[in-house]
């Protein structure tokens, strides 16, 4: 019997859903995140229409060691405090655009668990044993779980569509999303480094890395504060394409800062070799983005691949496809080699590990207690 997997990508702008068997995409759909946040039953109803699927790789936020619903005894704690590093009552009160994905992810996880659907959750980049420690220090986000899924997709693209042996797959992945950007470094088919969202630089929504004096002056920051101060605010537009075309001085300066940060971090990731740059995410087909990246990076990389197409007619984001591929790999199907090489089931720890600030050490102890309460055999 053919195995069937569902992948759900929790994007800041849309939730992408893909149903895949061992040979092809069966169905795909994109639903605005704000709709899922207001009524998660819409997503659950779509899932329940699908017959005979074997597993869902569910939206996993900041990630956890690989677990499935059967391993979860308190879904509210798991979805809010482990996947989203937030208290669930706070999540339900969020109203701004960037926070909709948090609310939608939380509600979706709870609904999947209550409906006893076979859903599993994957780690973020930081929780992989293959990632060098220097990327984990003072960092929560080395690349969220959806970014890991995108890298999984790209590894399979190079293996199956360009005939690379997995132990010879080396690339840097740049994901440009509606909310965040991220860089992932892959060597010999393994993820060895990552620079996520706010550490990489200003994004379309996110403020990016900031002077710590700002946080000291503001004194109290909430989860949704990081969704302000991005290009959307500087350029007064909800489209990254429009921001890239803008002639307004303050907008152009913010755009330049975004690219300067990307170029700087790419040099840090690629000190040892000239490899392939692969660009993924919502805006990876943008002509303005292609022109900017190509003109600045074509000599640094052997080649640049924008929006790699494993499935020619697919319209969902790479991360959704990667999630479905991970499900098939977990079940021992076509993508098992990639699943095993990445060490997804061997992932461990918490995203608060390797942060030595005393305030975070206190929170880490609390998070470890949450693991004990929320998961079986922890």
BALOBA-1460 file (C-alpha; in Angstrom, 3 decimals):
// residues 378
<rec num="1" residu="x" x="0.000" y="0.000" z="0.000"/>
<rec num="2" residu="x" x="1.339" y="3.447" z="-0.964"/>
<rec num="3" residu="x" x="2.268" y="5.688" z="1.944"/>
<rec num="4" residu="x" x="0.728" y="9.152" z="2.133"/>
<rec num="5" residu="x" x="2.022" y="12.171" z="4.068"/>
<rec num="6" residu="x" x="0.661" y="15.665" z="4.723"/>
<rec num="7" residu="x" x="2.887" y="18.671" z="5.264"/>
<rec num="8" residu="x" x="1.637" y="21.935" z="6.786"/>
<rec num="9" residu="x" x="3.788" y="25.053" z="6.531"/>
<rec num="10" residu="x" x="2.860" y="27.770" z="9.051"/>
<rec num="11" residu="x" x="3.727" y="30.894" z="7.102"/>
<rec num="12" residu="x" x="3.313" y="34.414" z="8.430"/>
<rec num="13" residu="x" x="1.097" y="35.180" z="5.428"/>
<rec num="14" residu="x" x="-0.419" y="31.758" z="4.627"/>
<rec num="15" residu="x" x="-0.640" y="28.160" z="5.803"/>
<rec num="16" residu="x" x="0.341" y="25.912" z="2.879"/>
<rec num="17" residu="x" x="-0.887" y="22.303" z="2.893"/>
<rec num="18" residu="x" x="0.412" y="19.550" z="0.646"/>
<rec num="19" residu="x" x="-0.617" y="15.888" z="0.406"/>
<rec num="20" residu="x" x="2.041" y="13.659" z="-1.112"/>
<rec num="21" residu="x" x="2.566" y="9.962" z="-1.741"/>
<rec num="22" residu="x" x="5.833" y="8.278" z="-2.718"/>
<rec num="23" residu="x" x="5.604" y="9.433" z="-6.332"/>
<rec num="24" residu="x" x="3.639" y="12.659" z="-6.625"/>
<rec num="25" residu="x" x="1.698" y="15.514" z="-5.109"/>
<rec num="26" residu="x" x="-1.917" y="14.514" z="-4.637"/>
<rec num="27" residu="x" x="-3.291" y="17.845" z="-3.472"/>
<rec num="28" residu="x" x="-2.085" y="21.251" z="-2.325"/>
<rec num="29" residu="x" x="-3.793" y="24.287" z="-0.894"/>
<rec num="30" residu="x" x="-2.903" y="27.692" z="0.546"/>
<rec num="31" residu="x" x="-5.080" y="29.336" z="3.232"/>
<rec num="32" residu="x" x="-4.441" y="32.831" z="4.677"/>
<rec num="33" residu="x" x="-2.966" y="32.580" z="8.171"/>
<rec num="34" residu="x" x="-5.466" y="35.070" z="9.598"/>
<rec num="35" residu="x" x="-8.317" y="32.751" z="8.558"/>
<rec num="36" residu="x" x="-6.729" y="29.768" z="10.342"/>
<rec num="37" residu="x" x="-6.109" y="31.939" z="13.408"/>
<rec num="38" residu="x" x="-9.784" y="32.908" z="13.602"/>
<rec num="39" residu="x" x="-11.148" y="29.452" z="12.779"/>
<rec num="40" residu="x" x="-8.726" y="26.477" z="12.837"/>
<rec num="41" residu="x" x="-11.613" y="24.116" z="12.059"/>
<rec num="42" residu="x" x="-11.257" y="25.213" z="8.426"/>
<rec num="43" residu="x" x="-7.837" y="23.558" z="8.300"/>
<rec num="44" residu="x" x="-8.953" y="20.494" z="10.256"/>
<rec num="45" residu="x" x="-11.959" y="20.051" z="7.948"/>
<rec num="46" residu="x" x="-9.652" y="20.112" z="4.932"/>
<rec num="47" residu="x" x="-7.460" y="17.457" z="6.539"/>
<rec num="48" residu="x" x="-10.379" y="15.223" z="7.447"/>
<rec num="49" residu="x" x="-11.497" y="15.240" z="3.804"/>
<rec num="50" residu="x" x="-8.245" y="13.469" z="2.898"/>
<rec num="51" residu="x" x="-8.573" y="9.698" z="3.034"/>
<rec num="52" residu="x" x="-6.021" y="7.154" z="4.225"/>
<rec num="53" residu="x" x="-3.105" y="9.439" z="5.039"/>
<rec num="54" residu="x" x="-0.429" y="7.979" z="7.298"/>
<rec num="55" residu="x" x="1.104" y="11.000" z="9.019"/>
<rec num="56" residu="x" x="1.011" y="14.780" z="9.230"/>
<rec num="57" residu="x" x="4.134" y="16.807" z="9.852"/>
<rec num="58" residu="x" x="2.466" y="19.628" z="11.709"/>
<rec num="59" residu="x" x="3.525" y="23.270" z="12.139"/>
<rec num="60" residu="x" x="6.377" y="23.155" z="14.657"/>
<rec num="61" residu="x" x="7.372" y="26.763" z="15.374"/>
<rec num="62" residu="x" x="10.665" y="27.002" z="17.277"/>
<rec num="63" residu="x" x="10.780" y="23.209" z="17.235"/>
<rec num="64" residu="x" x="11.101" y="20.336" z="19.680"/>
<rec num="65" residu="x" x="12.870" y="16.997" z="19.623"/>
<rec num="66" residu="x" x="10.921" y="14.814" z="17.156"/>
<rec num="67" residu="x" x="7.627" y="13.842" z="18.828"/>
<rec num="68" residu="x" x="4.184" y="12.714" z="17.712"/>
<rec num="69" residu="x" x="0.773" y="13.246" z="19.272"/>
<rec num="70" residu="x" x="1.002" y="9.911" z="21.063"/>
<rec num="71" residu="x" x="4.019" y="11.333" z="22.967"/>
<rec num="72" residu="x" x="2.120" y="14.451" z="24.113"/>
<rec num="73" residu="x" x="0.088" y="14.468" z="27.328"/>
<rec num="74" residu="x" x="-0.564" y="18.218" z="27.643"/>
<rec num="75" residu="x" x="-1.085" y="19.757" z="24.218"/>
<rec num="76" residu="x" x="-1.700" y="23.294" z="25.497"/>
<rec num="77" residu="x" x="1.663" y="23.400" z="27.257"/>
<rec num="78" residu="x" x="3.418" y="21.724" z="24.345"/>
<rec num="79" residu="x" x="1.986" y="23.970" z="21.635"/>
<rec num="80" residu="x" x="2.361" y="27.237" z="23.523"/>
<rec num="81" residu="x" x="5.421" y="26.990" z="25.743"/>
<rec num="82" residu="x" x="7.572" y="24.517" z="23.784"/>
<rec num="83" residu="x" x="6.705" y="25.256" z="20.149"/>
<rec num="84" residu="x" x="6.050" y="28.990" z="20.632"/>
<rec num="85" residu="x" x="7.874" y="29.937" z="23.870"/>
<rec num="86" residu="x" x="4.727" y="31.753" z="24.996"/>
<rec num="87" residu="x" x="1.920" y="31.294" z="27.520"/>
<rec num="88" residu="x" x="-1.262" y="30.152" z="25.810"/>
<rec num="89" residu="x" x="-3.454" y="32.861" z="27.325"/>
<rec num="90" residu="x" x="-1.147" y="35.495" z="25.843"/>
<rec num="91" residu="x" x="-1.266" y="33.808" z="22.427"/>
<rec num="92" residu="x" x="-5.050" y="33.962" z="22.268"/>
<rec num="93" residu="x" x="-5.012" y="37.730" z="22.860"/>
<rec num="94" residu="x" x="-2.597" y="38.569" z="20.031"/>
<rec num="95" residu="x" x="-4.152" y="40.659" z="17.261"/>
<rec num="96" residu="x" x="-1.417" y="42.149" z="15.033"/>
<rec num="97" residu="x" x="-0.554" y="40.678" z="11.630"/>
<rec num="98" residu="x" x="2.753" y="39.041" z="12.532"/>
<rec num="99" residu="x" x="1.280" y="37.293" z="15.560"/>
<rec num="100" residu="x" x="-1.467" y="35.569" z="13.587"/>
<rec num="101" residu="x" x="0.877" y="32.679" z="12.781"/>
<rec num="102" residu="x" x="1.452" y="32.044" z="16.503"/>
<rec num="103" residu="x" x="-2.259" y="31.971" z="17.224"/>
<rec num="104" residu="x" x="-2.960" y="29.800" z="14.156"/>
<rec num="105" residu="x" x="-0.174" y="27.348" z="14.992"/>
<rec num="106" residu="x" x="-1.331" y="26.970" z="18.583"/>
<rec num="107" residu="x" x="-4.976" y="26.405" z="17.670"/>
<rec num="108" residu="x" x="-4.064" y="23.973" z="14.879"/>
<rec num="109" residu="x" x="-1.892" y="21.837" z="17.177"/>
<rec num="110" residu="x" x="-4.635" y="21.650" z="19.802"/>
<rec num="111" residu="x" x="-7.242" y="20.649" z="17.206"/>
<rec num="112" residu="x" x="-4.993" y="17.949" z="15.682"/>
<rec num="113" residu="x" x="-4.392" y="16.455" z="19.137"/>
<rec num="114" residu="x" x="-8.025" y="16.568" z="20.228"/>
<rec num="115" residu="x" x="-9.095" y="14.917" z="16.968"/>
<rec num="116" residu="x" x="-6.504" y="12.139" z="17.606"/>
<rec num="117" residu="x" x="-4.883" y="12.756" z="14.247"/>
<rec num="118" residu="x" x="-1.449" y="11.185" z="13.742"/>
<rec num="119" residu="x" x="0.559" y="14.412" z="13.734"/>
<rec num="120" residu="x" x="4.297" y="14.707" z="14.421"/>
<rec num="121" residu="x" x="6.461" y="17.729" z="15.219"/>
<rec num="122" residu="x" x="9.996" y="18.338" z="14.017"/>
<rec num="123" residu="x" x="13.030" y="20.110" z="15.474"/>
<rec num="124" residu="x" x="14.349" y="23.488" z="14.497"/>
<rec num="125" residu="x" x="17.910" y="23.800" z="13.237"/>
<rec num="126" residu="x" x="19.325" y="24.500" z="16.706"/>
<rec num="127" residu="x" x="18.227" y="21.098" z="18.029"/>
<rec num="128" residu="x" x="20.179" y="19.108" z="15.418"/>
<rec num="129" residu="x" x="23.333" y="17.439" z="16.738"/>
<rec num="130" residu="x" x="25.159" y="18.217" z="13.478"/>
<rec num="131" residu="x" x="24.975" y="22.003" z="13.953"/>
<rec num="132" residu="x" x="28.216" y="23.589" z="15.141"/>
<rec num="133" residu="x" x="28.038" y="25.022" z="18.657"/>
<rec num="134" residu="x" x="29.200" y="28.465" z="17.578"/>
<rec num="135" residu="x" x="25.827" y="28.980" z="15.873"/>
<rec num="136" residu="x" x="23.898" y="27.982" z="19.013"/>
<rec num="137" residu="x" x="25.524" y="30.345" z="21.515"/>
<rec num="138" residu="x" x="23.223" y="33.203" z="22.643"/>
<rec num="139" residu="x" x="20.719" y="32.113" z="20.019"/>
<rec num="140" residu="x" x="17.180" y="30.769" z="20.071"/>
<rec num="141" residu="x" x="16.542" y="30.785" z="16.324"/>
<rec num="142" residu="x" x="19.188" y="29.183" z="14.087"/>
<rec num="143" residu="x" x="16.373" y="28.553" z="11.629"/>
<rec num="144" residu="x" x="12.876" y="27.567" z="12.744"/>
<rec num="145" residu="x" x="11.330" y="24.171" z="12.008"/>
<rec num="146" residu="x" x="9.878" y="25.328" z="8.680"/>
<rec num="147" residu="x" x="13.372" y="26.433" z="7.577"/>
<rec num="148" residu="x" x="14.674" y="22.959" z="8.377"/>
<rec num="149" residu="x" x="11.865" y="21.569" z="6.205"/>
<rec num="150" residu="x" x="12.923" y="23.849" z="3.337"/>
<rec num="151" residu="x" x="16.499" y="22.567" z="3.635"/>
<rec num="152" residu="x" x="15.155" y="18.989" z="3.607"/>
<rec num="153" residu="x" x="13.349" y="19.805" z="0.368"/>
<rec num="154" residu="x" x="16.477" y="21.310" z="-1.210"/>
<rec num="155" residu="x" x="18.636" y="18.307" z="-0.279"/>
<rec num="156" residu="x" x="16.145" y="16.024" z="-2.038"/>
<rec num="157" residu="x" x="15.981" y="18.375" z="-5.021"/>
<rec num="158" residu="x" x="19.765" y="18.130" z="-5.467"/>
<rec num="159" residu="x" x="19.774" y="14.392" z="-4.841"/>
<rec num="160" residu="x" x="16.868" y="13.434" z="-7.100"/>
<rec num="161" residu="x" x="16.756" y="16.169" z="-9.746"/>
<rec num="162" residu="x" x="20.468" y="16.897" z="-10.103"/>
<rec num="163" residu="x" x="21.789" y="13.417" z="-9.222"/>
<rec num="164" residu="x" x="24.031" y="14.375" z="-6.306"/>
<rec num="165" residu="x" x="25.134" y="11.713" z="-3.854"/>
<rec num="166" residu="x" x="23.828" y="12.899" z="-0.514"/>
<rec num="167" residu="x" x="27.311" y="12.936" z="1.058"/>
<rec num="168" residu="x" x="28.435" y="15.360" z="-1.672"/>
<rec num="169" residu="x" x="25.629" y="17.853" z="-1.238"/>
<rec num="170" residu="x" x="27.010" y="21.243" z="-0.126"/>
<rec num="171" residu="x" x="24.998" y="24.445" z="-0.347"/>
<rec num="172" residu="x" x="23.895" y="27.594" z="1.412"/>
<rec num="173" residu="x" x="20.149" y="28.192" z="1.521"/>
<rec num="174" residu="x" x="18.759" y="31.709" z="1.790"/>
<rec num="175" residu="x" x="15.053" y="31.801" z="2.578"/>
<rec num="176" residu="x" x="13.253" y="35.105" z="2.032"/>
<rec num="177" residu="x" x="9.842" y="35.025" z="3.683"/>
<rec num="178" residu="x" x="7.043" y="37.457" z="4.393"/>
<rec num="179" residu="x" x="8.029" y="37.735" z="8.049"/>
<rec num="180" residu="x" x="11.581" y="36.443" z="8.433"/>
<rec num="181" residu="x" x="14.662" y="35.613" z="6.413"/>
<rec num="182" residu="x" x="17.123" y="32.819" z="7.269"/>
<rec num="183" residu="x" x="20.412" y="31.284" z="6.150"/>
<rec num="184" residu="x" x="21.149" y="27.551" z="6.425"/>
<rec num="185" residu="x" x="24.536" y="25.925" z="5.786"/>
<rec num="186" residu="x" x="24.624" y="22.304" z="4.551"/>
<rec num="187" residu="x" x="27.759" y="20.194" z="4.247"/>
<rec num="188" residu="x" x="27.788" y="16.563" z="3.068"/>
<rec num="189" residu="x" x="24.002" y="16.459" z="3.276"/>
<rec num="190" residu="x" x="23.899" y="17.606" z="6.912"/>
<rec num="191" residu="x" x="22.861" y="20.946" z="8.362"/>
<rec num="192" residu="x" x="25.916" y="22.317" z="10.148"/>
<rec num="193" residu="x" x="24.955" y="25.963" z="10.652"/>
<rec num="194" residu="x" x="22.104" y="28.415" z="10.585"/>
<rec num="195" residu="x" x="21.316" y="32.070" z="11.199"/>
<rec num="196" residu="x" x="17.623" y="32.633" z="11.773"/>
<rec num="197" residu="x" x="15.118" y="35.464" z="11.623"/>
<rec num="198" residu="x" x="16.051" y="38.271" z="13.930"/>
<rec num="199" residu="x" x="19.797" y="37.491" z="13.997"/>
<rec num="200" residu="x" x="20.116" y="37.555" z="10.228"/>
<rec num="201" residu="x" x="18.846" y="41.085" z="9.748"/>
<rec num="202" residu="x" x="15.844" y="43.257" z="9.189"/>
<rec num="203" residu="x" x="13.107" y="41.429" z="7.291"/>
<rec num="204" residu="x" x="9.834" y="42.391" z="5.690"/>
<rec num="205" residu="x" x="8.064" y="42.341" z="9.073"/>
<rec num="206" residu="x" x="10.720" y="41.705" z="11.673"/>
<rec num="207" residu="x" x="12.964" y="44.311" z="13.248"/>
<rec num="208" residu="x" x="16.025" y="42.072" z="13.020"/>
<rec num="209" residu="x" x="19.066" y="42.425" z="15.316"/>
<rec num="210" residu="x" x="18.963" y="45.647" z="17.308"/>
<rec num="211" residu="x" x="21.134" y="47.645" z="19.666"/>
<rec num="212" residu="x" x="20.610" y="46.089" z="23.103"/>
<rec num="213" residu="x" x="20.339" y="49.628" z="24.500"/>
<rec num="214" residu="x" x="16.944" y="49.802" z="22.785"/>
<rec num="215" residu="x" x="15.671" y="46.866" z="24.809"/>
<rec num="216" residu="x" x="17.113" y="48.374" z="27.995"/>
<rec num="217" residu="x" x="15.306" y="51.648" z="27.298"/>
<rec num="218" residu="x" x="11.993" y="49.950" z="26.428"/>
<rec num="219" residu="x" x="12.456" y="47.651" z="29.464"/>
<rec num="220" residu="x" x="9.578" y="45.258" z="28.742"/>
<rec num="221" residu="x" x="9.242" y="43.482" z="25.394"/>
<rec num="222" residu="x" x="6.523" y="41.071" z="24.278"/>
<rec num="223" residu="x" x="6.599" y="38.318" z="21.670"/>
<rec num="224" residu="x" x="4.787" y="40.390" z="19.042"/>
<rec num="225" residu="x" x="7.178" y="43.363" z="19.395"/>
<rec num="226" residu="x" x="9.596" y="41.661" z="16.986"/>
<rec num="227" residu="x" x="7.006" y="41.974" z="14.193"/>
<rec num="228" residu="x" x="7.485" y="45.737" z="13.949"/>
<rec num="229" residu="x" x="10.356" y="47.813" z="12.606"/>
<rec num="230" residu="x" x="10.788" y="45.830" z="9.386"/>
<rec num="231" residu="x" x="10.628" y="46.961" z="5.764"/>
<rec num="232" residu="x" x="6.846" y="47.076" z="5.944"/>
<rec num="233" residu="x" x="7.054" y="49.938" z="8.448"/>
<rec num="234" residu="x" x="9.911" y="51.798" z="6.765"/>
<rec num="235" residu="x" x="8.522" y="51.431" z="3.253"/>
<rec num="236" residu="x" x="4.793" y="51.646" z="4.081"/>
<rec num="237" residu="x" x="3.947" y="48.662" z="1.904"/>
<rec num="238" residu="x" x="2.774" y="45.093" z="2.449"/>
<rec num="239" residu="x" x="4.780" y="43.880" z="-0.573"/>
<rec num="240" residu="x" x="8.512" y="43.167" z="-0.499"/>
<rec num="241" residu="x" x="8.602" y="43.709" z="-4.263"/>
<rec num="242" residu="x" x="7.288" y="47.248" z="-3.790"/>
<rec num="243" residu="x" x="9.838" y="47.865" z="-1.039"/>
<rec num="244" residu="x" x="12.670" y="46.752" z="-3.333"/>
<rec num="245" residu="x" x="11.469" y="49.176" z="-6.037"/>
<rec num="246" residu="x" x="10.910" y="52.144" z="-3.714"/>
<rec num="247" residu="x" x="12.846" y="55.398" z="-4.254"/>
<rec num="248" residu="x" x="12.057" y="56.787" z="-0.781"/>
<rec num="249" residu="x" x="15.398" y="57.389" z="1.022"/>
<rec num="250" residu="x" x="14.418" y="55.791" z="4.350"/>
<rec num="251" residu="x" x="12.984" y="52.735" z="2.581"/>
<rec num="252" residu="x" x="16.051" y="52.367" z="0.366"/>
<rec num="253" residu="x" x="18.283" y="52.603" z="3.440"/>
<rec num="254" residu="x" x="16.314" y="49.851" z="5.200"/>
<rec num="255" residu="x" x="16.477" y="47.637" z="2.097"/>
<rec num="256" residu="x" x="20.233" y="48.187" z="1.859"/>
<rec num="257" residu="x" x="20.606" y="47.258" z="5.508"/>
<rec num="258" residu="x" x="18.739" y="43.997" z="4.865"/>
<rec num="259" residu="x" x="20.997" y="43.066" z="1.964"/>
<rec num="260" residu="x" x="24.167" y="44.182" z="3.745"/>
<rec num="261" residu="x" x="23.316" y="41.864" z="6.623"/>
<rec num="262" residu="x" x="22.564" y="38.956" z="4.276"/>
<rec num="263" residu="x" x="25.841" y="39.442" z="2.379"/>
<rec num="264" residu="x" x="27.837" y="39.755" z="5.605"/>
<rec num="265" residu="x" x="26.367" y="36.582" z="7.106"/>
<rec num="266" residu="x" x="26.856" y="34.664" z="3.856"/>
<rec num="267" residu="x" x="30.583" y="35.424" z="4.095"/>
<rec num="268" residu="x" x="30.587" y="34.050" z="7.651"/>
<rec num="269" residu="x" x="28.816" y="30.859" z="6.591"/>
<rec num="270" residu="x" x="30.992" y="30.247" z="3.547"/>
<rec num="271" residu="x" x="34.523" y="30.863" z="4.713"/>
<rec num="272" residu="x" x="35.654" y="27.410" z="3.611"/>
<rec num="273" residu="x" x="34.335" y="26.715" z="0.124"/>
<rec num="274" residu="x" x="32.666" y="28.087" z="-2.985"/>
<rec num="275" residu="x" x="29.404" y="26.213" z="-3.167"/>
<rec num="276" residu="x" x="25.834" y="26.616" z="-4.452"/>
<rec num="277" residu="x" x="23.454" y="29.292" z="-3.185"/>
<rec num="278" residu="x" x="19.816" y="28.233" z="-3.228"/>
<rec num="279" residu="x" x="17.114" y="30.847" z="-2.642"/>
<rec num="280" residu="x" x="13.755" y="29.697" z="-1.300"/>
<rec num="281" residu="x" x="10.669" y="31.235" z="0.275"/>
<rec num="282" residu="x" x="7.718" y="33.406" z="-0.697"/>
<rec num="283" residu="x" x="9.842" y="35.964" z="-2.551"/>
<rec num="284" residu="x" x="12.397" y="33.650" z="-4.153"/>
<rec num="285" residu="x" x="10.912" y="34.297" z="-7.609"/>
<rec num="286" residu="x" x="11.027" y="38.096" z="-7.280"/>
<rec num="287" residu="x" x="12.874" y="39.627" z="-10.243"/>
<rec num="288" residu="x" x="14.141" y="42.508" z="-8.102"/>
<rec num="289" residu="x" x="15.506" y="40.066" z="-5.536"/>
<rec num="290" residu="x" x="17.130" y="37.920" z="-8.224"/>
<rec num="291" residu="x" x="18.855" y="40.936" z="-9.750"/>
<rec num="292" residu="x" x="20.178" y="42.200" z="-6.418"/>
<rec num="293" residu="x" x="21.474" y="38.830" z="-5.248"/>
<rec num="294" residu="x" x="22.940" y="37.835" z="-8.610"/>
<rec num="295" residu="x" x="24.819" y="41.095" z="-9.103"/>
<rec num="296" residu="x" x="26.395" y="40.862" z="-5.653"/>
<rec num="297" residu="x" x="26.942" y="37.133" z="-5.211"/>
<rec num="298" residu="x" x="27.474" y="35.515" z="-8.621"/>
<rec num="299" residu="x" x="31.261" y="35.523" z="-8.164"/>
<rec num="300" residu="x" x="31.052" y="34.165" z="-4.628"/>
<rec num="301" residu="x" x="29.047" y="31.064" z="-5.565"/>
<rec num="302" residu="x" x="29.494" y="28.358" z="-8.158"/>
<rec num="303" residu="x" x="25.886" y="29.089" z="-9.158"/>
<rec num="304" residu="x" x="22.663" y="30.488" z="-7.732"/>
<rec num="305" residu="x" x="19.371" y="28.583" z="-7.962"/>
<rec num="306" residu="x" x="16.168" y="30.525" z="-7.329"/>
<rec num="307" residu="x" x="13.006" y="28.695" z="-6.241"/>
<rec num="308" residu="x" x="14.136" y="25.109" z="-7.087"/>
<rec num="309" residu="x" x="11.332" y="23.049" z="-8.620"/>
<rec num="310" residu="x" x="11.221" y="19.435" z="-7.492"/>
<rec num="311" residu="x" x="7.593" y="19.255" z="-8.696"/>
<rec num="312" residu="x" x="7.113" y="21.356" z="-11.801"/>
<rec num="313" residu="x" x="3.514" y="22.474" z="-11.295"/>
<rec num="314" residu="x" x="3.519" y="22.899" z="-7.519"/>
<rec num="315" residu="x" x="2.563" y="26.335" z="-6.155"/>
<rec num="316" residu="x" x="3.058" y="25.878" z="-2.386"/>
<rec num="317" residu="x" x="6.226" y="26.952" z="-0.560"/>
<rec num="318" residu="x" x="9.256" y="24.677" z="-0.327"/>
<rec num="319" residu="x" x="8.766" y="24.280" z="3.410"/>
<rec num="320" residu="x" x="5.336" y="22.659" z="2.988"/>
<rec num="321" residu="x" x="6.744" y="20.194" z="0.474"/>
<rec num="322" residu="x" x="9.679" y="19.530" z="2.783"/>
<rec num="323" residu="x" x="7.307" y="18.802" z="5.677"/>
<rec num="324" residu="x" x="5.460" y="16.177" z="3.597"/>
<rec num="325" residu="x" x="8.799" y="14.681" z="2.491"/>
<rec num="326" residu="x" x="9.898" y="14.453" z="6.128"/>
<rec num="327" residu="x" x="6.734" y="12.481" z="6.887"/>
<rec num="328" residu="x" x="7.505" y="9.992" z="4.133"/>
<rec num="329" residu="x" x="11.096" y="9.724" z="5.329"/>
<rec num="330" residu="x" x="9.971" y="9.106" z="8.901"/>
<rec num="331" residu="x" x="7.795" y="6.223" z="7.693"/>
<rec num="332" residu="x" x="10.760" y="4.655" z="5.902"/>
<rec num="333" residu="x" x="9.744" y="5.632" z="2.391"/>
<rec num="334" residu="x" x="11.459" y="7.470" z="-0.456"/>
<rec num="335" residu="x" x="13.120" y="10.164" z="1.646"/>
<rec num="336" residu="x" x="14.335" y="7.931" z="4.480"/>
<rec num="337" residu="x" x="17.995" y="8.470" z="3.589"/>
<rec num="338" residu="x" x="17.674" y="12.239" z="3.958"/>
<rec num="339" residu="x" x="15.675" y="11.845" z="7.173"/>
<rec num="340" residu="x" x="18.381" y="9.605" z="8.658"/>
<rec num="341" residu="x" x="21.357" y="11.668" z="7.465"/>
<rec num="342" residu="x" x="19.891" y="14.869" z="8.942"/>
<rec num="343" residu="x" x="19.458" y="13.106" z="12.283"/>
<rec num="344" residu="x" x="15.947" y="14.424" z="12.820"/>
<rec num="345" residu="x" x="14.937" y="11.667" z="15.264"/>
<rec num="346" residu="x" x="18.187" y="12.123" z="17.200"/>
<rec num="347" residu="x" x="17.566" y="15.835" z="17.815"/>
<rec num="348" residu="x" x="17.667" y="16.853" z="21.457"/>
<rec num="349" residu="x" x="17.712" y="19.683" z="23.966"/>
<rec num="350" residu="x" x="15.786" y="22.947" z="24.063"/>
<rec num="351" residu="x" x="16.115" y="26.160" z="22.102"/>
<rec num="352" residu="x" x="17.214" y="27.884" z="25.317"/>
<rec num="353" residu="x" x="20.371" y="25.754" z="25.617"/>
<rec num="354" residu="x" x="23.765" y="27.517" z="25.279"/>
<rec num="355" residu="x" x="22.436" y="30.888" z="26.449"/>
<rec num="356" residu="x" x="24.239" y="31.963" z="29.615"/>
<rec num="357" residu="x" x="22.370" y="35.124" z="30.553"/>
<rec num="358" residu="x" x="20.971" y="34.610" z="34.088"/>
<rec num="359" residu="x" x="17.429" y="35.578" z="33.074"/>
<rec num="360" residu="x" x="17.442" y="32.970" z="30.317"/>
<rec num="361" residu="x" x="18.933" y="30.324" z="32.627"/>
<rec num="362" residu="x" x="15.881" y="30.735" z="34.868"/>
<rec num="363" residu="x" x="13.559" y="30.391" z="31.890"/>
<rec num="364" residu="x" x="15.432" y="27.313" z="30.662"/>
<rec num="365" residu="x" x="14.831" y="25.560" z="33.989"/>
<rec num="366" residu="x" x="11.150" y="26.368" z="33.662"/>
<rec num="367" residu="x" x="11.112" y="25.089" z="30.071"/>
<rec num="368" residu="x" x="12.679" y="21.791" z="31.174"/>
<rec num="369" residu="x" x="9.872" y="21.437" z="33.706"/>
<rec num="370" residu="x" x="7.361" y="22.090" z="30.906"/>
<rec num="371" residu="x" x="8.949" y="19.259" z="28.903"/>
<rec num="372" residu="x" x="8.334" y="16.924" z="31.838"/>
<rec num="373" residu="x" x="4.718" y="18.004" z="32.160"/>
<rec num="374" residu="x" x="3.851" y="18.094" z="28.452"/>
<rec num="375" residu="x" x="5.577" y="14.998" z="27.051"/>
<rec num="376" residu="x" x="5.590" y="11.286" z="27.817"/>
<rec num="377" residu="x" x="8.906" y="9.703" z="28.887"/>
<rec num="378" residu="x" x="10.842" y="12.955" z="29.334"/>
